[in-house]
Amino acid sequence: MQLSGLIARLGRHLDLTDAEREAITRAERGERRLKAGDILMAEGGESHALYVVRQGWLHSSTKLITSGRQILRFHYAGDLIGTSSMAWSQAAATLTAISDCWVIELPKTELGLLFRAQPRIAGLLYAIAAAENVAMSDRLTTIGRMGASERLSTLLLDIMARLRVTAGGIVDSFDLPLTQTDIGDALGLTKVHVNRTIRALEKSGVIERTGRRVRIVDEAALVAATGFTDRYGEIETAWLPPAA
């Protein structure tokens, strides 16, 4: 039986007990398969569940008054998604599959029971959500205050940092299933500007591309140019209550 993506993700930061693993497994419901382009949750639609990504990439986005969209976040295996809609009965963002995906439903009611029975899980998920919010603030600062090269560099570093946590074995390269339109909608750039910026980074020698495969050749140079901080690799857990 394949290990739950959420158990694998949380287990990277915390030595989960058998009871905690069993509680997560009980809370998870049916598995859904999505094809690239399928919408899992529509902005303004019903929000009664969160989802655990088992395989594939998705993004969350909001509609703009100009009929365009703003991509807010990208999501990978092990992520608990839909959390931006936790406070309401309607979805605050649209969740769309970027690639073929498998997701597991986690109803809000089951999540509430999980939090009550396993406070360490509740605390760890809260800490991870806090780290992701800080990472979002970092990216917004880059979009608001830096140029196209720094925006794209930050995005690539952010993706690699996330995949090092969720995918395992990622060192300096990864498959990037994003279109240039996707990247532009995440960074506030046109498709043409994205293409030009990617080529400039390649020409400078800091990244390489082979098909969809992107390799970060000079991570230190990208970090120095952007001030990027990895918010995902280490999550403080010493404050959590002891295991029952």
C-alpha positions as CSV (number, residue, x, y, z in Angstrom):
1,M,0.0,0.0,0.0
2,Q,1.4,3.4,-1.0
3,L,2.2,5.7,1.9
4,S,-0.1,8.7,2.4
5,G,1.4,11.8,0.9
6,L,0.5,13.7,4.0
7,I,2.2,11.2,6.3
8,A,5.3,11.3,4.2
9,R,5.3,15.1,4.3
10,L,4.7,15.4,8.0
11,G,7.1,12.6,8.8
12,R,10.0,14.6,7.4
13,H,9.6,17.1,10.3
14,L,8.3,14.8,13.0
15,D,8.7,11.2,14.1
16,L,5.0,10.3,13.9
17,T,3.5,7.7,16.2
18,D,1.5,4.7,15.0
19,A,-1.6,6.4,16.4
20,E,-0.9,9.6,14.5
21,R,-0.4,7.7,11.2
22,E,-3.6,5.8,11.7
23,A,-5.5,8.9,12.5
24,I,-4.4,10.6,9.3
25,T,-5.2,7.5,7.3
26,R,-8.7,7.4,8.8
27,A,-9.3,11.0,8.0
28,E,-8.5,10.6,4.4
29,R,-11.3,9.7,2.0
30,G,-11.7,8.7,-1.6
31,E,-8.9,9.3,-4.1
32,R,-9.6,11.3,-7.3
33,R,-7.7,11.4,-10.5
34,L,-7.4,14.6,-12.4
35,K,-6.1,15.3,-15.9
36,A,-4.1,18.3,-16.8
37,G,-6.4,21.3,-16.9
38,D,-9.2,19.8,-14.7
39,I,-10.5,22.0,-12.0
40,L,-10.6,20.4,-8.5
41,M,-12.3,23.4,-6.8
42,A,-13.7,26.5,-8.4
43,E,-13.5,30.0,-6.9
44,G,-16.8,30.8,-5.3
45,G,-17.9,27.2,-5.3
46,E,-18.6,24.9,-2.4
47,S,-15.7,24.3,0.0
48,H,-16.4,21.3,2.2
49,A,-13.0,19.5,2.0
50,L,-9.3,19.9,1.7
51,Y,-7.2,17.6,-0.4
52,V,-3.9,15.9,-0.1
53,V,-1.8,15.8,-3.3
54,R,-0.5,12.3,-3.8
55,Q,1.0,12.8,-7.3
56,G,1.3,15.6,-9.8
57,W,1.2,19.4,-9.7
58,L,-1.7,21.9,-9.3
59,H,-2.0,25.6,-8.9
60,S,-4.4,27.9,-7.0
61,S,-5.5,31.0,-8.8
62,T,-8.0,33.9,-8.6
63,K,-9.9,35.6,-11.4
64,L,-9.1,39.2,-12.2
65,I,-11.6,41.8,-13.1
66,T,-9.8,42.1,-16.4
67,S,-10.8,38.5,-17.1
68,G,-7.2,37.3,-16.6
69,R,-6.0,35.3,-13.6
70,Q,-3.4,35.6,-10.8
71,I,-1.7,32.3,-9.9
72,L,-1.1,32.4,-6.2
73,R,0.7,29.1,-5.4
74,F,1.9,25.9,-7.0
75,H,1.2,22.6,-5.2
76,Y,3.1,19.3,-5.2
77,A,2.9,15.8,-3.8
78,G,2.4,15.8,0.0
79,D,0.8,19.2,0.1
80,L,-2.5,19.8,1.9
81,I,-4.4,22.1,-0.4
82,G,-7.5,24.2,-0.2
83,T,-6.4,25.6,3.2
84,S,-7.0,29.2,1.9
85,S,-10.8,28.4,2.0
86,M,-10.8,26.9,5.5
87,A,-12.5,30.0,7.0
88,W,-15.5,30.0,4.6
89,S,-18.0,27.6,3.0
90,Q,-17.1,29.0,-0.4
91,A,-13.7,28.5,-2.1
92,A,-11.5,31.5,-2.1
93,A,-9.4,30.3,-5.1
94,T,-9.6,27.9,-8.0
95,L,-7.5,24.7,-7.8
96,T,-6.4,23.5,-11.2
97,A,-4.4,20.4,-12.2
98,I,-1.2,21.4,-14.1
99,S,-0.3,17.8,-14.8
100,D,-2.1,14.5,-14.4
101,C,-2.8,14.2,-10.6
102,W,-4.0,12.0,-7.9
103,V,-5.5,13.7,-4.8
104,I,-7.1,12.4,-1.7
105,E,-10.1,14.1,-0.1
106,L,-9.9,15.2,3.5
107,P,-13.3,16.6,4.6
108,K,-13.2,19.6,7.0
109,T,-15.2,17.6,9.5
110,E,-12.6,14.8,9.5
111,L,-9.8,17.4,9.8
112,G,-11.5,18.8,12.9
113,L,-11.7,15.4,14.5
114,L,-8.0,14.8,13.6
115,F,-7.0,18.0,15.3
116,R,-8.9,17.2,18.5
117,A,-7.5,13.7,18.7
118,Q,-3.9,14.4,17.6
119,P,-2.8,17.9,18.7
120,R,0.7,17.4,17.5
121,I,-0.6,17.0,13.9
122,A,-2.7,20.2,14.3
123,G,0.4,22.1,15.6
124,L,2.7,20.9,12.8
125,L,0.2,21.7,10.1
126,Y,-0.2,25.1,11.6
127,A,3.5,25.6,11.5
128,I,3.8,24.5,7.9
129,A,1.0,26.8,6.9
130,A,2.8,29.7,8.7
131,A,6.0,28.9,6.8
132,E,4.2,28.9,3.5
133,N,2.6,32.2,4.3
134,V,6.0,33.7,4.9
135,A,7.2,32.3,1.7
136,M,4.2,33.8,-0.1
137,S,5.1,37.2,1.5
138,D,8.7,36.8,0.2
139,R,7.5,36.1,-3.3
140,L,5.0,39.1,-3.2
141,T,7.9,41.3,-2.2
142,T,9.9,40.1,-5.1
143,I,7.0,40.7,-7.5
144,G,6.4,44.2,-6.2
145,R,10.0,45.4,-5.8
146,M,12.2,43.4,-8.2
147,G,12.7,42.9,-11.9
148,A,11.7,40.0,-14.2
149,S,15.0,38.1,-13.7
150,E,14.7,38.2,-9.9
151,R,11.1,37.2,-10.0
152,L,11.7,34.2,-12.2
153,S,14.9,33.2,-10.2
154,T,12.9,33.4,-6.9
155,L,10.2,31.2,-8.4
156,L,12.7,28.6,-9.6
157,L,14.4,28.6,-6.2
158,D,11.1,28.3,-4.4
159,I,10.0,25.3,-6.5
160,M,13.3,23.5,-5.9
161,A,13.1,24.2,-2.2
162,R,9.6,22.8,-2.1
163,L,10.4,19.7,-4.1
164,R,13.4,19.0,-1.9
165,V,10.9,18.5,0.9
166,T,8.0,16.8,-0.9
167,A,9.6,14.8,-3.8
168,G,12.9,13.6,-2.2
169,G,16.1,13.2,-4.0
170,I,15.9,16.6,-5.7
171,V,19.4,18.2,-5.7
172,D,19.7,20.8,-8.5
173,S,17.2,19.9,-11.2
174,F,13.5,19.1,-11.7
175,D,10.9,18.7,-14.4
176,L,8.9,21.9,-14.9
177,P,5.4,21.2,-16.3
178,L,4.5,24.9,-16.4
179,T,3.8,26.8,-19.6
180,Q,5.2,30.3,-20.0
181,T,1.7,31.6,-19.6
182,D,1.5,29.8,-16.2
183,I,4.8,31.4,-15.1
184,G,3.7,34.8,-16.4
185,D,0.4,34.6,-14.5
186,A,2.3,33.8,-11.3
187,L,4.9,36.6,-11.7
188,G,2.9,39.4,-13.3
189,L,4.8,39.1,-16.6
190,T,3.7,38.6,-20.2
191,K,4.5,35.4,-22.0
192,V,7.0,37.2,-24.3
193,H,8.7,38.7,-21.2
194,V,8.9,35.2,-19.5
195,N,10.5,33.7,-22.7
196,R,13.1,36.5,-22.9
197,T,13.9,36.2,-19.2
198,I,14.4,32.5,-19.3
199,R,16.8,32.9,-22.3
200,A,18.7,35.5,-20.4
201,L,19.2,33.3,-17.4
202,E,20.3,30.5,-19.7
203,K,22.7,32.8,-21.4
204,S,24.2,33.9,-18.2
205,G,24.9,30.3,-17.2
206,V,22.9,30.2,-14.0
207,I,20.3,27.7,-15.3
208,E,20.2,25.0,-18.0
209,R,17.1,23.5,-19.8
210,T,16.7,20.2,-21.6
211,G,13.1,19.9,-22.7
212,R,11.0,20.4,-19.5
213,R,14.0,19.6,-17.3
214,V,15.5,22.7,-15.5
215,R,18.8,22.5,-13.8
216,I,20.0,25.2,-11.4
217,V,23.7,25.5,-12.3
218,D,24.6,28.3,-9.9
219,E,22.2,28.3,-7.0
220,A,24.5,30.6,-4.9
221,A,24.4,33.3,-7.6
222,L,20.6,33.1,-7.8
223,V,20.3,33.4,-4.0
224,A,22.7,36.3,-3.9
225,A,20.7,38.1,-6.6
226,T,17.3,37.6,-5.0
227,G,18.0,37.3,-1.2
228,F,16.0,34.0,-1.4
229,T,15.5,32.2,1.9
230,D,14.4,28.6,2.1
231,R,11.2,28.6,4.3
232,Y,10.4,24.9,3.9
233,G,13.4,22.8,4.7
234,E,13.3,23.1,8.5
235,I,10.2,23.4,10.6
236,E,10.6,24.0,14.4
237,T,8.8,21.2,16.3
238,A,10.3,21.5,19.8
239,W,7.3,23.5,21.0
240,L,4.8,20.8,20.1
241,P,3.2,18.8,22.9
242,P,4.7,15.4,23.7
243,A,3.3,12.4,21.9
244,A,0.5,10.7,23.7
